[in-house]
Amino acid sequence: GHTTGPSLSNDKLYKFAYSAEVYVDRVKASLQKSAGYRFSSAVDVNLLWRNPDNDDDQLIKITIRDVQVENVNERPAAKNIFKGKSTEKIIGKDHLQALQRPIVVELVRGKVKNFYSYQDEPGFTQNIKRGLASLFQLQLHSGAAPEVDISGKCNTTYHVRQDQVTKIKALDSCETETQGFTSHNQILDVGTKATSATVYVLEDSFIKSIKAEENYALRLNSRRKTGAKIVSKQRLELKSVQAGPGLIAGKQVASVIKTLDSSYVAVPLVAEPVRSKCKKCPSLSKHWQSIREHMHPEKLSKAEAARSFLSFIQNIRKATKEEILQIIRSENKELLPQIVDAVTAAQTPASLEAVLEFLDFKDASTSTLQERFLYACGFASHPSEMLLKSLTTKFKGDIANEEIRETLVIVMGALIRKLCDREGCKLPAVVEAKRLILNRLEKAKKDDNVRMYLLALKNALLPEAIPLLLKYAESEEGPISNLAATSLQRYNPSFLTKEVKETMNRIYHQNRKVHEKTVRTTAAAIILNSNPSYMEVKNILLSIGELPLEMNKYMLSMIQDIIQFEKPSSKTVLRVLKDMRAHNYDRFSKMGSSSAYSGYITRGPDVSSTYSLDILYSGSGILRRSNVNIHIFNRHAELHASQVVIEAQGLESIIAATPDEGEENLDSFAGMSAILFDVQLRPVTFFQGYADLMSKMLSATGDPINVVKGLVLLTDYSQEIQLQSGPRASTEFLGGLAIDISGGMEFSLWYRESKTNVKNRVAMFIGGNTEVDSFFIKTGMETTLEVETTLDFSSTVQFSQYPFLVCMQMDRVESPFRSYVTKYESLPSGRRYTARRGKVELLAGNEYPLHQENSNMCRKVFDAKSDSSSNWF
């Protein structure tokens, strides 16, 4: 009769040779030096039963014999972990016996309808048999269809040419229970590519040979050179056909199976998740003791701190709430903040419960730890709804410290955004948190409360909050309207409607009321950044020359930066300038010291990073705002890595100068606000009010104020991969940052100069481990990268003359960069083979050339300095 699947002859025994190989290596490496192993055996196949009513329904028996395990690549005797060990010794007697028990497969039109094995079979050996049984599934005509095999339900395409059949399985389409997680931002994440192809050669309507190959390639999006690949190959070759046992008579499959062996049960063909137990893993407290010394606050800008932080997170993820609490409760004050960073970053139900049980928000004395916990929540790589729900509950309860209350709601905003980015906007906890923030903002009376909810919205970036932000930007005073405007600046331009643009134009051109320079310049930046029209650009250019002194210079600098850096609106700006030639000279030759400038820190094939630096002064030479931003981006995504804004106002009285128009009544204030990895932090105040300023100035040591110190988990990628030959692979990439950012501001009335300084000290460590776990061997590759660096930004202003001299400097110190790759093969007995390669290079330091005008000024400042013998800093 006609068959659409492979067909076996009666009374024959088909004897095959089978091998399954696994390789793990760097993505581009050839397989000759990979870590891995080869599993090989004989496989006997015979027909048990054919349905009398349907030739295409057959039961076949598959038996594994003569199992061997060996290296996949030649190894000298001293490096061969299998040397002198029998198969029974390597695999274990029970597992070997289980492997050799036959399985029975029902094939209907070439597809596996039922897979019969034993109930109590170990998961590992059962998966090897599933991998073998899946190979026998094929169809003899071209076409595509979903198919279930060991990998799950996958879209499969067949190409048939005479006696050759090619089966392509789309691995990214497989429906399975996936475990694992990815990082919040695409730049910090890992890209994967997976392929699977099987080639069948047929003879006499049955299989002569099968070659299957499956490839997984994983690469860090931020550095595609770093990554791993897993290659799994299967081969089945027919060696001979002999006389074999006869068929079993019967009408129904069930009765035939019963006759054969009553212990057989139908088992799913999809692999079952299995992991070998760790025999020699240290307890959490033992592990903590081994890394404790690297976690002291003064060591937080070292790569070893970041490495220890990541290994600690991995162990916390396996720990119970009690084990975690035991460490938290026994540690001293200076190490606790780092422990809280790690426990919170672990993001397991147990770790969240432990840290919430330990922290008491009603106790003001532990506010440092509460803040570290909250920021770690804000930086969470894959936050859960549970986390947001817990924070909302805390916010509704008693909180002793007002700053913690503010930080709490600001972080809730960050979590809303992360959950919404992952299609979680409709989750009950997200809906509740959004409603809470929006409702309380509408009802807020005190400026402090308004500010706190606006900061939360600056993180949440909800489209429905835009009308509220517009209202505050246009109708409120100073700091509040400034905050609303900078919140709008963080939205993707696609959300900025006609109404937003109209409001920003009114603010910039002061159509309804007088606004402060800081708000007006932000409004201009929003207009110029969101696809401005010809008229919008023309009106802004016409206004230059009519603006307050320093604002003229700032706007001019902003326009030049758009052209030089070829920002999206540069084409429109150039068109307008060409048409306006007549009235340019006077307008564009303004004096002043304010500026806006952007440049590249790095330009690479995978990611690039830019800095932008803008600084705005009041007419009397006092800093109003300095803003340093670092953005990282690739072709698909962008990450606002950091922003440090120092703002000051109402300081004219110190140097007996006249305030700018419209700024006569501003209260003396200076403070700093930071964004780190897309999360707006709670702003820090240097001083508020004239009395506070005077007392701080008289006692000023110029000591920097610490802005951010801690450990942040950036890359957090973990996936389980089921290989079609049976073993399970797991791949994990963790990237951590140990960070120490401080900033300060000093004045010298004597030399009439001021200095601001921001120091970013960071150490980064990325560790990846890709491992294939068969119960009798683990093989894999570890990759590590580490770098330590310091980025210094300082600006010195001399205001003894006009235009005053401003010198800005940004430099990065020489930084060591180390990368290592370790391949390994290990047996449960502890016998292990490793091959390690490393590379250490020095990344040259760099003084970033900011802009020509700045370089000229720095020369003047330093010339003036050498004239006055006594330096005050």
C-alpha positions in Angstrom: 0.0 0.0 0.0 1.0 3.7 -0.3 2.8 5.2 2.7 3.5 8.9 3.5 6.0 8.0 6.1 9.0 5.7 6.4 8.1 2.0 6.2 9.9 -0.9 7.8 9.9 -4.5 6.4 8.4 -7.3 8.5 10.7 -9.8 10.3 13.8 -7.6 9.9 16.3 -6.2 12.4 17.8 -2.9 11.4 21.2 -2.3 13.1 22.3 1.4 13.3 25.3 3.2 14.7 24.3 6.3 16.7 26.3 9.2 18.0 25.4 12.5 19.7 28.0 15.2 20.2 28.0 18.5 22.1 30.4 21.4 21.6 30.6 24.6 23.6 32.8 27.5 22.5 33.2 31.2 21.5 30.8 32.1 18.7 33.4 32.5 16.0 35.7 29.6 17.1 36.2 26.5 15.1 35.0 23.3 16.8 38.5 21.7 17.0 39.3 23.1 20.4 35.8 23.2 21.9 34.8 21.7 25.2 32.2 18.9 24.9 31.8 15.2 24.7 30.5 12.4 22.5 27.9 9.8 23.4 27.8 6.8 21.0 26.0 3.5 20.9 24.5 0.8 18.7 20.8 1.2 18.0 18.6 -1.7 17.0 15.2 -1.1 15.3 12.5 -3.5 14.3 8.8 -3.5 13.4 6.5 -4.9 16.1 3.0 -4.4 14.6 1.3 -2.8 11.6 -2.3 -1.7 11.7 -4.3 -4.2 9.5 -6.6 -1.3 8.4 -3.9 1.3 7.8 -0.4 0.5 6.5 0.7 3.9 7.7 0.2 3.1 11.4 3.2 1.1 12.7 4.8 0.3 16.1 8.5 0.2 16.1 10.9 -0.9 18.9 14.1 1.0 19.5 16.9 -0.4 21.7 20.2 1.3 22.7 23.2 -1.0 23.2 27.0 -0.8 23.7 27.0 2.8 25.1 30.3 4.7 25.1 31.2 8.2 26.3 34.4 9.9 25.1 36.0 13.3 24.3 34.6 15.1 21.4 38.1 16.4 20.6 41.4 14.5 21.0 42.9 15.2 24.4 46.4 14.1 25.7 46.0 11.3 28.3 46.7 13.8 31.2 43.8 16.0 30.1 41.3 13.2 29.3 38.7 13.1 32.1 37.4 9.7 30.9 40.8 8.0 30.9 40.7 4.6 32.5 37.0 4.7 33.3 34.5 2.2 32.1 31.1 3.4 30.7 29.4 1.9 33.7 31.7 3.9 36.0 31.1 7.2 34.1 27.3 6.9 33.6 26.5 4.8 36.7 25.0 1.3 36.8 21.3 2.4 37.3 21.4 4.9 34.5 23.2 2.5 32.1 20.6 -0.1 32.7 17.8 2.4 32.2 19.3 3.5 28.9 19.4 0.0 27.6 15.7 -0.7 28.2 13.9 -0.5 24.9 11.3 2.1 23.9 8.4 1.7 21.6 7.2 4.4 19.1 3.9 4.5 17.2 4.4 6.2 13.9 1.4 7.3 12.0 2.1 8.8 8.5 5.7 9.3 9.7 4.8 11.3 12.8 5.2 10.1 16.4 1.7 9.5 17.7 2.8 7.8 20.9 6.1 7.3 22.7 6.1 4.3 25.2 8.6 4.0 27.9 8.8 3.2 31.7 7.2 5.4 34.3 10.0 5.4 36.8 12.7 6.1 34.2 15.3 8.8 35.3 14.6 12.1 33.5 18.1 12.3 32.0 18.0 8.9 30.3 14.4 9.4 29.2 15.4 12.6 27.5 18.2 10.8 25.6 15.6 8.3 24.3 13.2 11.2 23.4 16.0 12.7 21.4 16.5 9.4 19.5 12.8 8.8 19.0 12.4 12.4 17.6 14.8 11.5 14.8 12.5 8.9 13.4 9.8 11.5 12.8 9.7 12.6 9.2 7.3 13.2 6.3 8.0 12.2 2.7 6.5 15.2 0.9 7.6 18.9 1.0 5.6 21.4 3.1 5.4 23.1 6.5 3.5 22.1 9.6 3.7 22.4 13.4 5.2 19.2 14.8 5.7 18.0 18.4 9.1 16.4 19.3 11.6 16.6 22.2 11.9 20.4 21.6 8.2 21.1 22.1 5.6 22.1 19.4 7.6 23.8 16.7 7.0 25.0 13.1 8.8 22.5 10.9 9.4 22.6 7.1 10.3 19.7 4.9 12.1 19.7 1.5 12.0 16.4 -0.3 14.3 15.6 -3.3 14.2 12.0 -4.5 15.8 10.0 -1.6 16.8 13.0 0.4 14.7 14.8 3.0 15.7 18.0 4.8 13.8 19.0 7.9 14.2 22.6 9.2 12.9 23.3 12.7 12.2 26.9 13.6 13.5 26.8 17.2 12.3 30.3 18.1 8.7 29.1 17.4 8.8 26.1 19.8 6.1 26.2 22.5 7.6 25.0 25.7 7.6 25.9 29.4 10.5 28.4 29.3 12.3 29.3 32.5 14.5 32.3 32.8 14.5 36.0 32.2 16.1 38.8 30.1 17.3 42.3 30.9 15.0 45.3 30.9 16.9 47.2 28.3 17.9 45.7 24.9 21.4 47.2 25.1 22.1 45.4 28.3 20.7 42.2 27.1 21.9 39.1 25.2 20.9 38.4 21.6 20.3 34.8 20.6 20.1 33.0 17.3 19.1 29.3 17.0 18.9 26.9 14.0 18.1 23.3 13.6 18.4 21.1 10.4 18.2 17.4 9.9 19.1 15.6 6.6 17.7 12.1 5.9 18.9 9.7 3.2 16.3 7.0 2.4 16.8 3.6 0.9 14.0 1.0 0.3 11.5 3.5 1.9 13.4 3.3 5.2 16.2 5.3 6.7 19.8 4.8 5.5 21.3 7.7 7.4 20.4 10.8 9.5 22.6 13.8 10.2 21.1 16.5 12.5 22.7 19.7 13.7 21.4 22.3 16.1 23.2 25.6 16.8 22.7 28.2 19.5 24.6 31.5 19.3 24.4 34.0 22.2 26.1 37.4 22.1 26.1 40.4 24.4 24.4 43.2 22.6 26.8 45.7 24.0 29.9 43.7 22.9 29.1 41.1 20.3 32.6 39.7 20.4 31.6 38.3 23.8 29.3 35.4 23.7 29.0 31.6 23.4 27.7 28.9 21.1 26.4 25.5 21.7 26.4 23.0 18.8 24.7 19.6 19.1 25.1 17.0 16.4 23.4 13.7 16.0 24.2 10.9 13.5 22.4 7.7 12.8 23.8 5.3 10.2 22.4 2.0 9.0 25.2 -0.7 9.3 23.2 -3.9 8.4 19.8 -5.5 8.0 19.4 -8.9 9.5 16.6 -11.4 10.0 14.6 -10.3 13.0 11.6 -11.2 15.3 8.2 -11.6 13.7 5.2 -9.3 14.2 2.7 -9.3 17.1 -0.9 -9.9 16.0 -3.6 -7.6 17.2 -6.2 -5.0 16.2 -5.5 -2.3 18.8 -2.2 -0.6 19.7 -3.1 -0.8 23.5 -3.4 -4.6 23.5 -0.1 -5.1 21.5 1.7 -2.9 24.1 0.2 -4.9 26.9 1.3 -8.2 25.4 4.8 -6.7 25.0 5.4 -5.4 28.5 2.6 -4.4 30.9 4.9 -1.8 32.5 5.0 0.4 29.4 3.2 3.7 29.6 2.6 6.4 27.0 5.0 9.3 27.9 5.0 12.8 26.3 7.7 13.2 23.7 8.5 16.8 24.8 11.5 16.8 27.1 11.1 17.0 30.9 13.1 19.6 32.7 15.9 18.0 34.7 18.9 19.4 36.5 21.6 17.5 38.3 21.9 18.3 42.0 24.9 20.3 43.2 26.8 18.0 45.6 29.6 20.3 46.8 27.9 23.7 46.7 28.8 26.0 49.7 26.0 27.3 51.9 25.0 30.9 51.4 26.7 32.0 54.7 29.9 30.2 53.6 29.8 31.9 50.3 29.3 35.3 51.9 32.3 34.8 54.2 34.5 34.1 51.1 33.5 37.4 49.4 32.9 39.6 52.4 36.2 41.5 52.3 35.5 42.8 48.8 32.2 44.4 49.8 33.6 47.1 52.1 32.4 50.6 51.1 35.9 51.9 50.3 36.4 49.0 47.8 33.2 49.8 45.8 35.0 51.1 42.7 37.0 47.9 42.2 36.1 45.1 39.7 36.4 42.5 42.4 33.5 44.2 44.2 31.3 43.8 41.1 32.4 40.2 40.6 31.6 39.3 44.3 28.2 41.1 44.0 27.2 38.9 41.0 28.3 35.6 42.5 26.4 36.5 45.7 23.2 37.2 43.7 23.5 33.8 42.0 23.7 32.1 45.4 20.9 34.2 46.9 18.7 33.1 44.1 19.0 29.5 45.3 18.5 30.4 49.0 15.5 30.3 51.3 14.2 33.4 53.1 15.6 32.1 56.4 19.1 31.7 55.0 19.0 35.2 53.6 17.7 36.7 56.9 20.4 34.9 58.9 23.1 36.9 56.9 21.3 40.2 57.0 20.7 40.0 60.7 24.3 39.0 61.6 26.2 41.7 59.6 27.6 45.0 60.6 26.5 48.5 59.5 29.1 49.1 56.9 28.5 45.9 54.9 24.7 45.9 55.2 24.0 48.4 52.4 25.9 46.1 49.9 24.0 43.0 51.2 20.7 44.9 50.6 21.8 45.8 47.1 22.4 42.1 46.3 19.4 40.7 48.1 17.1 43.1 46.3 18.7 42.6 42.9 18.2 38.8 43.2 14.4 39.4 42.7 13.2 36.1 44.0 10.1 35.8 46.1 12.3 34.6 49.0 14.7 37.5 48.7 11.9 40.1 48.6 10.2 38.7 51.6 13.5 38.6 53.5 14.4 42.2 52.9 10.9 43.5 53.6 10.8 41.6 56.8 14.1 43.1 57.9 13.5 46.7 56.9 11.3 48.7 59.2 10.1 51.9 57.4 8.7 53.2 60.8 12.3 53.4 62.0 14.2 56.5 60.8 17.6 55.3 62.0 17.9 52.7 59.2 17.0 55.2 56.4 20.3 54.6 54.6 19.4 50.9 54.1 15.8 51.8 53.1 17.2 54.1 50.4 19.6 51.4 49.1 16.7 48.9 49.0 14.5 51.4 47.1 17.1 52.3 44.5 17.9 48.6 43.9 14.2 48.1 43.3 14.3 51.0 40.8 17.2 49.3 38.9 15.5 45.9 39.0 16.3 44.0 35.7 12.9 42.2 35.5 10.6 43.5 38.3 7.6 41.5 39.3 4.1 42.8 39.9 4.5 41.6 43.5 7.4 44.1 44.0 5.3 47.1 42.9 2.4 45.9 45.0 4.7 45.6 48.1 6.0 49.1 47.6 2.5 50.6 47.2 1.4 48.9 50.5 4.5 50.4 52.2 3.7 53.9 50.8 0.2 53.8 52.2 1.6 52.8 55.6 3.7 54.8 58.1 7.1 56.0 57.0 9.3 57.8 59.5 11.6 59.6 57.1 10.1 62.1 54.7 13.0 61.6 52.1 12.3 57.9 52.1 8.7 58.6 51.4 9.7 60.6 48.4 12.2 58.0 47.2 9.6 55.3 47.5 7.1 57.0 45.2 9.8 58.0 42.7 10.8 54.3 42.5 7.2 53.2 42.1 7.2 55.4 39.0 10.3 53.6 37.6 8.6 50.2 38.2 5.4 51.3 36.5 7.4 52.1 33.4 9.4 48.9 33.4 6.2 46.8 33.9 4.4 48.8 31.2 7.3 48.2 28.8 6.7 44.5 29.2 3.0 44.6 28.4 2.1 44.8 32.1 0.2 48.2 32.1 -3.1 46.4 32.8 -1.9 44.4 35.8 -3.9 45.3 38.9 -0.9 46.5 40.9 0.2 48.8 38.0 -3.3 50.2 37.6 -3.5 50.9 41.3 0.0 52.5 41.5 -0.8 54.8 38.5 -4.1 55.8 40.0 -2.5 56.6 43.3 0.2 58.9 41.8 -2.1 60.7 39.5 -4.9 61.2 42.1 -2.5 62.4 44.8 -0.8 64.8 42.4 -4.2 66.4 41.5 -4.9 66.9 45.2 -1.5 67.9 46.4 -1.3 71.4 48.1 2.3 71.6 49.3 5.1 72.2 46.8 7.1 69.3 48.3 4.3 66.8 47.6 3.7 68.2 44.1 7.5 67.7 43.4 7.5 64.2 44.7 4.6 63.0 42.5 6.1 64.9 39.5 9.4 63.0 40.0 7.4 59.7 40.0 5.8 60.7 36.7 9.3 61.7 35.3 10.1 58.0 35.8 6.7 56.5 34.8 6.4 58.4 31.5 2.7 57.6 31.3 1.1 59.0 28.1 -2.0 60.0 30.2 0.1 62.2 32.4 1.1 64.6 29.6 -1.8 67.0 30.1 -1.0 67.3 33.8 2.7 67.9 33.1 1.8 70.7 30.6 -0.4 72.4 33.2 2.4 72.4 35.8 5.0 73.5 33.2 3.1 76.5 32.1 1.2 77.7 35.1 3.6 77.0 38.1 6.6 78.8 39.4 10.3 78.1 39.1 11.4 74.6 40.4 8.0 73.0 39.8 7.5 74.2 36.3 11.1 73.3 35.5 10.6 69.7 36.8 7.4 69.3 34.7 9.3 70.5 31.6 12.2 68.2 32.2 9.8 65.3 32.6 8.2 66.1 29.2 11.8 66.1 27.8 12.2 62.4 28.8 9.2 61.2 26.6 9.8 59.7 23.2 9.1 62.5 20.7 6.3 60.4 19.2 4.2 61.1 22.3 4.6 64.8 22.0 1.4 66.0 20.5 0.5 69.3 18.8 -0.7 70.5 22.1 2.7 69.8 23.8 4.5 71.7 21.0 2.1 74.7 21.3 2.6 74.9 25.0 6.4 74.7 24.7 6.4 77.5 22.1 4.3 79.7 24.5 6.7 79.0 27.3 9.8 79.8 25.3 8.4 82.9 23.7 6.7 83.9 27.0 3.3 84.5 25.3 1.3 84.3 28.6 3.8 85.0 31.4 7.4 85.5 32.2 9.3 82.2 32.7 12.7 81.4 34.2 15.6 80.8 31.8 15.9 77.2 32.9 12.3 76.4 31.9 12.5 78.4 28.6 15.7 76.6 27.5 14.2 73.2 28.3 11.1 74.2 26.2 13.3 75.1 23.3 15.2 71.8 23.6 11.9 69.9 23.5 10.8 71.8 20.4 14.1 71.3 18.6 14.2 67.6 19.4 10.7 66.7 18.2 10.7 67.2 14.5 10.2 71.0 14.6 8.5 72.8 11.7 10.2 75.5 9.6 8.3 78.2 11.4 9.1 76.9 14.9 12.8 76.9 14.1 12.6 80.3 12.4 10.9 81.9 15.5 13.5 80.5 17.8 16.3 81.8 15.7 14.6 85.2 15.4 14.4 85.4 19.2 18.2 85.0 19.6 19.4 88.5 20.2 16.3 89.6 22.1 17.0 87.2 25.0 18.7 87.9 28.4 22.5 88.1 28.0 23.6 84.6 28.9 20.5 82.9 27.4 21.4 84.4 24.0 24.7 82.7 24.2 23.2 79.4 25.4 20.6 79.2 22.6 23.2 80.1 20.0 25.4 77.3 21.3 22.5 74.8 21.3 21.8 75.6 17.6 25.4 75.2 16.6 25.5 71.9 18.4 22.5 70.6 16.5 24.3 71.4 13.2 27.7 70.1 14.2 26.5 66.9 15.8 24.0 66.4 12.9 21.0 65.9 15.2 17.7 65.0 13.5 16.5 68.6 13.2 19.8 69.9 11.7 18.4 69.8 8.1 15.5 72.1 9.0 17.8 74.4 11.0 20.2 74.8 8.1 17.3 75.5 5.7 16.1 78.3 8.0 19.6 79.8 8.4 20.1 79.9 4.6 16.9 81.9 4.2 17.8 84.2 7.1 21.2 85.3 6.0 20.4 89.0 6.0 19.9 89.5 9.7 22.5 87.0 11.1 25.6 88.8 11.9 24.5 91.0 14.7 22.3 88.3 16.2 24.9 85.6 16.1 28.0 87.4 17.5 26.8 87.4 21.1 29.2 87.5 24.0 28.7 85.2 27.0 30.0 82.1 28.7 27.0 79.7 28.6 27.3 76.7 26.2 25.8 73.5 25.0 27.9 70.8 23.4 27.6 67.1 22.4 30.3 64.6 21.4 31.1 60.9 21.2 32.8 59.1 24.1 33.0 55.8 22.1 31.9 54.8 18.6 31.8 51.1 18.1 30.3 48.5 15.8 27.9 47.3 18.5 27.2 50.3 20.7 28.2 53.9 20.8 28.1 56.4 23.6 27.7 60.2 23.6 28.0 62.9 26.2 26.3 66.2 26.2 27.3 69.0 28.3 25.4 72.2 28.8 25.9 75.0 31.1 23.8 78.1 31.7 24.8 81.2 33.8 23.0 84.1 35.1 24.1 87.5 33.8 26.3 88.1 36.8 28.4 85.0 36.3 26.8 82.6 38.7 26.0 79.1 37.6 22.2 78.5 37.1 22.4 75.0 35.7 25.1 72.6 34.6 23.9 69.4 32.9 26.1 66.4 32.0 24.5 63.5 30.2 25.8 60.2 28.9 23.7 58.2 26.5 24.5 54.7 25.2 22.7 53.5 22.0 22.8 50.9 19.2 20.6 50.5 16.1 17.6 49.4 18.1 17.6 51.0 21.5 18.9 53.7 23.7 19.9 53.9 27.4 20.2 57.1 29.4 23.2 55.9 31.4 23.6 59.0 33.5 22.7 62.6 34.0 24.0 64.9 36.7 22.4 68.3 36.9 23.7 70.9 39.3 21.2 73.8 39.7 21.6 77.1 41.6 19.5 80.2 41.9 19.3 83.4 43.9 23.0 83.5 44.7 23.6 87.0 43.3 23.5 88.6 46.7 26.7 86.8 47.7 28.7 88.8 45.2 26.5 91.8 45.4 25.4 91.5 41.8 22.0 92.3 40.2 19.7 89.3 39.5 18.4 88.8 36.0 15.0 90.2 35.0 12.2 88.1 36.4 14.5 86.4 38.9 14.6 89.1 41.6 12.6 87.1 44.1 14.2 83.7 43.9 15.2 82.0 47.1 18.9 81.1 47.4 19.2 77.4 46.5 21.7 74.9 45.1 21.2 71.3 44.6 21.9 68.3 42.4 19.7 65.9 40.6 20.7 62.6 38.9 19.4 60.0 36.5 21.1 56.7 36.5 20.3 53.9 34.0 17.0 55.6 33.0 15.9 56.0 36.6 15.5 59.5 38.1 16.9 59.5 41.6 15.7 61.8 44.5 17.4 65.2 44.1 19.9 66.3 46.8 19.9 69.8 48.2 23.3 71.5 48.9 21.6 74.4 50.7 18.2 76.1 50.8 17.8 79.7 51.9 20.3 82.5 52.5 21.1 81.6 56.1 21.8 77.9 55.3 24.0 79.1 52.4 26.1 81.5 54.6 26.7 78.9 57.3 27.8 76.3 54.8 30.0 78.7 52.9 31.8 79.8 56.1 32.4 76.2 57.1 32.9 74.9 53.5 35.6 72.3 53.2 34.7 71.7 49.6 34.3 68.0 50.6 32.4 66.3 47.8 28.9 65.1 48.7 28.3 61.5 47.8 25.5 61.2 45.3 25.3 57.5 44.5 27.3 54.7 45.9 26.3 51.1 45.5 26.1 48.0 43.3 23.8 47.7 40.4 22.8 44.6 38.4 22.7 45.7 34.8 22.8 42.6 32.6 20.6 39.8 33.9 20.0 37.0 31.4 19.2 33.4 32.1 17.8 30.8 29.8 17.3 27.1 29.8 17.8 25.4 26.4 16.6 21.9 25.7 19.0 20.2 23.1 17.3 17.9 20.7 19.8 15.1 21.5 18.5 15.0 25.1 20.8 17.1 27.4 19.7 20.4 28.8 21.8 23.5 28.5 21.7 26.6 30.6 23.1 30.0 29.8 23.5 32.9 32.1 25.0 36.3 31.7 25.3 38.7 34.6 26.7 42.2 34.4 27.2 44.3 37.5 28.5 47.8 38.2 30.1 49.0 41.4 29.6 52.7 41.4 30.7 55.7 43.4 29.6 59.2 42.2 30.3 62.3 44.1 29.9 66.0 43.4 30.7 69.3 45.1 30.6 73.0 44.6 33.0 75.5 46.2 33.2 79.3 46.2 36.1 81.6 46.8 34.9 85.2 47.3 38.5 86.3 47.5 39.4 85.1 44.0 35.9 85.6 42.8 35.8 82.1 41.4 33.6 79.0 41.9 34.3 75.4 41.1 32.0 72.4 40.6 33.3 68.9 40.4 31.6 65.6 39.6 33.6 62.4 39.9 32.3 59.1 38.5 34.2 56.1 39.6 32.9 52.8 38.2 34.0 49.2 38.0 32.2 46.8 35.7 32.2 43.1 35.7 30.4 40.8 33.2 30.3 37.1 33.7 28.8 34.5 31.4 28.5 30.8 31.8 27.1 28.5 29.2 26.8 24.9 30.3 25.5 21.6 28.9 24.4 19.3 31.7 24.1 15.6 31.1 23.8 13.7 34.4 27.2 12.1 33.8 29.2 15.1 32.6 29.0 18.9 32.6 30.7 20.8 29.9 30.7 24.5 29.2 32.5 27.8 29.0 32.8 30.8 31.3 33.5 34.3 30.0 34.5 37.3 32.1 35.1 40.9 31.3 36.2 43.6 33.7 37.1 47.2 33.6 37.7 50.0 36.2 37.6 53.6 35.2 37.1 57.1 36.5 35.4 59.9 34.6 36.0 63.4 36.0 34.1 66.5 35.1 34.9 69.9 36.5 34.2 73.5 35.7 35.9 76.5 37.0 34.4 80.0 36.7 36.2 83.3 37.3 33.7 86.1 37.6 35.9 89.0 38.3 35.3 90.4 34.8 32.7 90.1 32.1 32.4 87.9 30.1 33.6 85.7 32.9 36.0 82.9 32.2 34.7 79.4 32.3 36.9 76.3 31.9 35.3 72.9 31.7 37.3 69.7 31.8 36.2 66.1 31.3 38.7 63.3 31.4 38.9 59.6 31.8 41.8 58.0 33.5 43.8 55.1 31.9 41.7 52.0 32.6 42.7 48.3 32.7 40.4 46.0 30.7 40.6 42.3 31.3 38.8 39.4 29.5 39.1 35.7 30.2 37.5 32.6 28.6 37.6 29.2 30.4 36.3 26.0 28.8 35.7 23.0 31.0 34.6 19.4 31.2 33.9 17.9 34.5 32.6 14.6 36.0 30.5 14.4 39.2 33.5 12.7 40.8 35.3 16.0 40.6 37.6 15.1 37.8 37.9 18.2 35.6 39.6 19.5 32.5 39.9 23.3 32.0 41.5 25.5 29.3 41.8 29.2 30.1 42.8 32.1 27.9 43.0 35.7 29.0 43.8 39.1 27.6 44.6 42.3 29.5 44.8 45.7 27.8 45.1 49.2 29.0 42.4 51.6 27.6 44.2 54.9 27.2 43.0 57.8 29.2 41.3 60.6 27.4 40.8 64.3 27.8 37.5 65.0 25.9 38.0 68.0 23.7 34.7 69.7 24.4 34.8 72.7 22.1 37.4 75.1 20.8 36.0 78.1 22.7 36.3 76.1 25.9 39.9 75.2 25.2 40.8 78.8 24.7 39.1 79.8 27.9 40.9 77.1 29.9 44.2 78.5 28.7 43.2 81.9 30.1 42.0 80.5 33.4 45.2 78.6 34.0 47.4 81.5 32.9 45.5 83.8 35.3 46.0 81.1 38.0 49.8 80.9 37.7 49.9 84.7 38.2 48.2 84.5 41.6 50.6 82.5 43.8 48.3 81.0 46.4 45.8 78.6 45.1 42.7 77.9 47.2 42.0 74.4 46.1 
